Amino acid sequence: MKKLKHLFALAAFLLFATSAFAQKTKDSASYTFISIDGKGGIHNHGGTKLGYITKDNLVKDNQGHTLYFIDRDGNVIDAKGNKLGKAAKNGNYYNNDGQVVLKVKNAEEEKCAILDPKGHSQGYVHKNYKLHACAAHCFFLEQKKLAEAKKYPINTSGKN
């Protein structure tokens, strides 16, 4: 009887642990998986709109704040004028050190896969917006900055 109780407790613990792990994986994917539709709408894996690409090729969040734009040479420039990287015509995105951050697979098809350098899917982009595959990377970085700001707020009062 004692063994049965221990076995039951172990099974309950394993069930709880695996469900908690699965939930964490699902939540973290919501920030990294991006899709860009044929109208320039940028969405997470659940279909929630995160932002959009304007007719002037500006990428904005839902509040209308500009995240970045791509100049004629393919340079990805943030709202403060900082160069974030380079978007190639084939859809690949390079950081400032020339390393591939994201690449586009099946660039000639209607829906192109956005892959990280290891080949893991980061989302999908409509072929008309393949230069903006870097939106997946930029939105992920923006979400990370916002989370860090909430975790470590800046003290502007001058008091510790």
ChimeraX attribute file (.defattr): number of C-alpha atoms within 10 A of each C-alpha:
attribute: neighborCount
match mode: 1-to-1
recipient: residues
	/A:1	6
	/A:2	7
	/A:3	8
	/A:4	9
	/A:5	10
	/A:6	11
	/A:7	12
	/A:8	12
	/A:9	12
	/A:10	12
	/A:11	12
	/A:12	11
	/A:13	11
	/A:14	12
	/A:15	11
	/A:16	11
	/A:17	11
	/A:18	10
	/A:19	10
	/A:20	11
	/A:21	10
	/A:22	10
	/A:23	10
	/A:24	10
	/A:25	10
	/A:26	11
	/A:27	10
	/A:28	10
	/A:29	14
	/A:30	16
	/A:31	21
	/A:32	20
	/A:33	20
	/A:34	30
	/A:35	28
	/A:36	29
	/A:37	19
	/A:38	14
	/A:39	13
	/A:40	20
	/A:41	19
	/A:42	27
	/A:43	22
	/A:44	20
	/A:45	17
	/A:46	11
	/A:47	11
	/A:48	12
	/A:49	16
	/A:50	18
	/A:51	23
	/A:52	22
	/A:53	22
	/A:54	14
	/A:55	9
	/A:56	8
	/A:57	15
	/A:58	19
	/A:59	26
	/A:60	22
	/A:61	17
	/A:62	11
	/A:63	8
	/A:64	10
	/A:65	12
	/A:66	18
	/A:67	19
	/A:68	27
	/A:69	24
	/A:70	22
	/A:71	13
	/A:72	7
	/A:73	10
	/A:74	15
	/A:75	21
	/A:76	27
	/A:77	18
	/A:78	18
	/A:79	14
	/A:80	9
	/A:81	10
	/A:82	11
	/A:83	16
	/A:84	19
	/A:85	22
	/A:86	26
	/A:87	25
	/A:88	16
	/A:89	13
	/A:90	15
	/A:91	23
	/A:92	24
	/A:93	30
	/A:94	20
	/A:95	17
	/A:96	13
	/A:97	8
	/A:98	10
	/A:99	12
	/A:100	16
	/A:101	17
	/A:102	26
	/A:103	27
	/A:104	27
	/A:105	20
	/A:106	12
	/A:107	20
	/A:108	13
	/A:109	11
	/A:110	12
	/A:111	22
	/A:112	24
	/A:113	23
	/A:114	29
	/A:115	20
	/A:116	18
	/A:117	13
	/A:118	9
	/A:119	13
	/A:120	11
	/A:121	18
	/A:122	23
	/A:123	22
	/A:124	24
	/A:125	31
	/A:126	23
	/A:127	23
	/A:128	18
	/A:129	20
	/A:130	28
	/A:131	23
	/A:132	30
	/A:133	29
	/A:134	30
	/A:135	28
	/A:136	26
	/A:137	20
	/A:138	19
	/A:139	24
	/A:140	17
	/A:141	14
	/A:142	15
	/A:143	13
	/A:144	13
	/A:145	12
	/A:146	13
	/A:147	12
	/A:148	11
	/A:149	11
	/A:150	10
	/A:151	9
	/A:152	9
	/A:153	10
	/A:154	8
	/A:155	8
	/A:156	7
	/A:157	6
	/A:158	5
	/A:159	5
	/A:160	5
